[in-house]
């Protein structure tokens, strides 16, 4: 299979070869079957990196790598935007529905549960029936949820709409990862996951700022209109997208359970999803606890926290971009994981020391989180790439399990964060220390398994699933 765009080849098709040369190159395949099949292979430069794109059908135009990256980033961020876009409007929504803050917050938890369940359902189905069909089905459900949320006159109807949104939008982030695994390999795979993780991580940071301004200018319903418009943009991209699934997997319960068991039993996969979930939880917990500390305890306006969150998002963005800087004398991906985990732990310990000596200030809260955000952004692409590429022939199922596990870990951490006091910094600092030290442990375990020849072979995708 080529390095980038993989296409299914009929059983009687010839073996093909592609000449990789700098720039744009082409080569024709030799056919040994009765009906000759021509395979056109061309090289594309993607963000200064070269990948191979091949198509076995003379009538099918392959996806442009740049288009794929744009689609992946837009789809990957959709689920996160839908979580956080209306968070600043929760008080206004509670007043509109005449309910308590705890009740209106259940719309967020309902969305998260549906989001997690959708990943488990749609992943195996996408491996059997293709990415495009499942994406279209998910977008239908999500768009209906957007329309219902705008028409909702009661809290129960609104929560139902949010559950529909979460269940449908699960296809976008899930299959964005599967499309990457379908289309890229090697270093290009890591770079594609880098861009995706940046888009995915920036969305919950930027979304509250967008939502706050939309609420100020047009009212809280404007946040829901934004989500509806976003879904229409995704429909346009999906119309242009061409299927990337190489070979469908037979959807049988016994096969599904066997494959799921192989994925979950992989120590590399276990370390990846736990480390990823905890890294992402740092950002989520700050988004939940931070507004109360900044607005209620430090008496700053909501926009102050919005731009503070934006700064943390910028650090996460820079951390992700750091994976694009490489050289013979620079640390490799595994070394960067170890460095990032240890720096994250050091920042959390510094936060605890500041909490005990200085107390809660804007800078004692923000500076350690800025460092931890950078480390999370630097580590996330490598963790995501290693976790999703373990079993490329069942990439949909692997992405589904990974996505669901991430959401469950993040949801658990968000639930525990509810016990964190917003009146002082010490409890939050202790919480971050525990998270960061656990990340260090998971990264150490991951690197130990990758250093073993057998585990390294599995990490390269040589482990066979049914």
N, C-alpha and C positions, 0 to 999 in steps of 0.2 A: 504493500500500500504506500502511496506517496505521503509526503510529510504533511500536506495541508488538506486540501479538499479530497476526501475519499469518496469514490463512487462505486456502486456495486457492479461486478463483472459477471456476465453469464458464465455458466460452467464450461461451455465450449469455447470461451474466448481465449485469445492467445495471451501468453505472458508478455508483459510489456516492459519497456525500460525507458527511462527519462534521462536526458542529458542535462545535468545541472551546471549551468554556466552563469557568470555574473550578468545582471541585467535581465532582459527578457529573452528567453530561449525557447525553442520548440523542437520537438522530435516526434517522429511517427513510429508507431508500434508495428511489429511484425506479427501477422496472424497465422496461426496454425490450424484454425477451425475451418470448416467448409465455407462459412460466410466470413469474409475478412472484417475485422473490427478495427477501426482506427481510433487511437487514443492520443489526444492532443494534450501535451503537458507544457505548462508555461510557468515561469517564475514571476512572482509579484514581490515588490518591496513593500513591506508592511511596517510603517513607523521605523524605517531604517533597518529592518530585518527582513531577510529573504526567506520565503516559504514556497513550496511547490503546490501547484493547483492542477488537478487532472480531471478530465471528464471522459467517460467512455461513450457518451452519446453525442453524435454530431449535431443533434437538434437541441440539446440542452445547454444553455449558457450557464457556466459555473457562477457561483456567488463571488462577487468581488471581495477579497480579504478586508478591504477598508469598510465595505458595506457590512460585512459580518461583524467587525469590531464595533461599528456604530449600533447595529441591531442588538448585539450582546450587551453593550453598556446601557442602552435605553431600557431593554427588557429587565436586566438585572436590578436596576434601580427602582422599577415600578412598585414592587412589593414593599420596599422600604418607604417610598414616598407616601404610599397609602396608609402606612402606620402612623407617621409623624406629621403629616401635612396639617391635620386639624387638632393636634395636641394643644396649641395655644388657644384654640377656640372652645376647649372643653367647658370652662366656666359659663360661657355664653350659651352653649348647647344645653347644659344642665338647667339653666334658667328657662330656655325655650321649651324643653320637655317637662319642666316643673318636677325635677327629680334631684337626687343627691349626687355629689361628686363621685361617690363610690359606684353608684348605679351607672352613670355615664361612662365611667372608666371601664365598665364591663364590655363596652363596645370594642375596646382595644384588645382585651383578653379573648373575646369571642372571635375576633379577626385572626389573632395569633393561632388559636386552636384550629380553626378552619384552614389556615395557611399551612400548618404542619400536616394535617390529614391529607390535604390536597397533594402535597409532595409525594406521600406514600402511594396514593392512588394513581397519579398521572405518570410517575416515573416508569413503572413496568409497562403501562399501556403505550407510552411513547417508544419504548424499545420494540414493541410488537407492530404498531401501526404507523410510526413515523412521527417526526417532530412537528411538522406543519399542521397535520390534522388535529393533534392534541392541543397545540397552541390556539388554533381557531376555536375549538370547543371551550377552552378555558377563557378566552377573551369574550365569548358570548355570555358566559356566566358572569364574568366581571362587569361587563357593560350593563347587563341587567341589574346587577347590584348597585352600580352607580346611579342608574335611573331611579331605582326604588329608594335609595337613600335621599335623593332630592325630593321625592314625593312623600316621604315618611312624615306622618303626623303624630306618631306615638313612639316611645322609646323601644317598645318591643319590635315594631316594624323596622326601626333604624338598626337595631342589633341584628335582625335577620338580614338586612341589606349588607351590613358589614361582614357577616359570615359568608354571604354569597361572594362578596368582593375577595375575601381572603382565600376562599376555596378556588375561585377562578384564577386569581393572579398567581397562585402557586405554580402554574405552568411556566410563567415567564422566567423567573429566576432559576427554576429547576432545569428547564430546557436550554437556557442560555449556557449553562455549564456543559450540558450534553452536546450542544452544537460546537462548543470549543473542542471537546474531546473528539468529535467527529471530524473536525476540520484542520486541527493543528497537532503537531508533535514536536518533541525536542524543545529547543530554546523558544521557538515560536509559541509553544503551548504555555510556557511560563509567562511570556510577555502578554499573551491574550488574557490569561487569568489575572495578570497585574492590572490591566485596564479595567477588567470586569470588577475586581475587588475594590478598586478606587471608586468606580461609579456606585457600587453597592454600599460602600462605607460612607461615601459623601452624602448619599440621599437622606439618611436620618439626621444628618447635621444641618444640611441646607433646608430641608423641608420645614422645620419650625419657623425659620426666618421668612420663607415664602408664605407660609400659612398665616403668620402674624400680620404681615403686610396686607394680604388679601382680606383678612378679617377687618382690619382697620379701614381699608378703602371701600369694601363692598359688602361686608357682613360675613358671618361664618359659613353661609351656604356657598360662598365663592370657592372655598377649599374643595367642596364636593364637585363643583363645576370643573375645577382644574383637573381632578381625577378623571372626569368624563372625557374632557378634551385630550388628555394624555392617552386614554384608551383608543381614541380615534387615530391618533398618530401611530400607535402600535399596530392598528389594523392596516394602515398604509404600508408599513414596513413588512408586515406578514404577507401581504399580497405580492410583494416583490421577491420575498425569500423563496429559495428553491431547496427542496429536501436535501438533507445532508446525511441521513441515516444510511449506513453502508449495507447492513444485512439485518433484516428483522429477526427478532428472537421470538420463538413460539411461546405464546402466553399460556402456560400450564401451571396450575397451583403447585404441583410437586417441583417443577423446575424453578418456579419463582422462589419457593421456600429454600431450595437447595442453594440457589444463587445468593439469596439474602444471607443465608448462613455463612457462606464463604466470605462475603463482604464484611459482615459483623465480626467474624472470627479473626480477621486480619489485625494483628497488633499495630501495624502501621496505620491502618484506617482508624482504629480506636484512638491512637495518640493524636492523629490529625484533627478529628472532629472535636475532641475535648479541648485541645489547644485553640482551635479556631473559635469554638463557642465561648471560651473564657475571654479571648482577646476581644471579640465583638461585644461581650457583656460589659466590658469596661466603658465602652461608648454608650451603651443603652442605660446602664446604671447612672452614669453622669447625667444623661438627658432626663432621667426620672427624678433624681434627687437634686441635681443642680438648680433647677428653677426655683424650688422652695428655699434653698440656701441663699441664692442670689437675690430673689425678690422679697421673701418674707423675713429672712434673718439679716441680710446685709442691706435691705431696703433699696435695691436697684430696680430700675424699670424693666419690663419684659424684653424690650429691645436690647438692653444691655446683655442679658443672657443669650439672646439670639445671636448677637455678633460674637460673644464669647464662644458659643458652640461652633460658629462659623470658623473661628480661629483654630479650634481643635480639629475641625474637619480639614482645614488647610494642612495641618501637621500630619494628619493621616494620609492626605494626598501626597505630600512630600515623601513620607515613608514608603508609600507604594512606588513612587517614581525612583526611589533609591535602588530598586531592583533593576532599573534600566542602566545603571552605572556599573560596569564590570570591567575587569582587566586581570592580567596575570598576577599582579601584586595585590589585588583586592580580595576580600573574603569571598568564597563561593557561597552557594545558596544554603548549604548545611551550616557553614560557619556563621552566616548572618542570622540564622535561626537561633543559634546558641547565644550570640552577642545580644540580639534583640530581647530575648527572654531575660537575660541577666540585667540588662539596662532597665527593662520594665520593672523588675523586682527592686532594683536600686532606687528608682523614682518613687515607688510606692512606700518604701522604707523611709525615704527622705520626707515624704508627705506626712507620715506618722510622726516623725521627729518634729516637724514644723507644727503639727497639730498640738503636740504636747508642750511645746515651748512658746510658740507665738499665738496659736489659736486660729480661729476661722477668719481669714481675710480673703479678699479677691485673689491676691497673688499666691497665697498658700494653697488655695483650692485649684487655681488655674495652671500654675507652672508644672506641678507634677503630672497633671492629666495631659498637658500638652506633650510632655516627653513620652508618656505611656501611649498616647495616640499615635505618635510617630513610630514607636516600636511596633504597635499593632498593625499599622499600615505596612511596615517593612516585612513583617512575618507572614501576614495573611496570604499573599499570592502564592508563596512557596508551599504553605500548608494546604491551600486549596488545590493547587496543581498536583501535589503528591497524593492527596486523598481521592480526587476525582479520576486520576489516570491509572489507578490500580487495576481496574478491569474495564478496558476500553470497549469491549464487545457488549457489555451490559452497562453502558455509561448512564442511561436513563435511570436504571435501578440504583446504581451507585450514587448518582446525584440526588435521587429521591431520599435515600437513607441518610446521606450526609446532610441534606437540607433539613430534614425532619429532626435529626439529632441536634443540629445547631440551634434550631428554634426551641427545642425542649430544654437544652442547656441554658439558652438565653432567657427563656421564660422562668426557669427555676431561679436564676440569678436575680431577675427582676422581682420575683416574689420575695426572695430573701432581702432585697434592698428596701422593701417596705418597712423593715424593722430598723433601718438606719435612721438615726436622729438627724434632723435638719437644723438643729440649734447649735451644734458644734461639729468640728471636723474629725475628731478622733475616731468615731465609729465608722465613718466612710473610709478613712485611711486604713483602719484595720481590715475592713472588707476588701480593699484593693490589694493589701499585702497578701492576704490569703489567695486571692485570684492570681496574682502575679507569681507567687511561689508555686502554685499548682501548674501554671503554664511552664515554669522552669522544669518541673518534674516531667510533664508530658513531652516537652521538647527533648529532654535527655533520653527518655524512653524511645522516642521516635528515632533519634540519631543512632542509638544503640542497635535498634533493629535494622536500620538501613545499612549499618556497617557489616551486618552478617550477610554472607553471600546468598543464602536462600531467601532472606527477606528482601534483599536488594533485587533479586530476580522477580519476586512478586511485585515489588514496587514498580518495576518496569513493565508490568502487565503480563508477565509470562504465566502467572497463575491461571489455570483454566477453570472457567465456570461452565455450567451445563448449557 
